[in-house]
Amino acid sequence: MKTISNLFLILAVLLSDVMCAVIAYNYCDMMWGIKYAGYSAPVSTAFLVAIPFAIAIVVCVVIALYFKKRIG
């Protein structure tokens, strides 16, 4: 059970790194799109992508804690 707990903790950390990269890319794309392509949405809409990532990170942490408690 400890390996499953560690696996979900590692997955949560990897998801947070991927989330930062995706949001940075979308923010930059939106910023340049507004400037040159005429996007109508504000730049802050790039942060809406964080919602599913945050939910997945919380689920991974909860599962990791669940398996950690089952050990002891």
Order of alpha helices (4+ residues) and beta strands (2+ residues): alpha-alpha
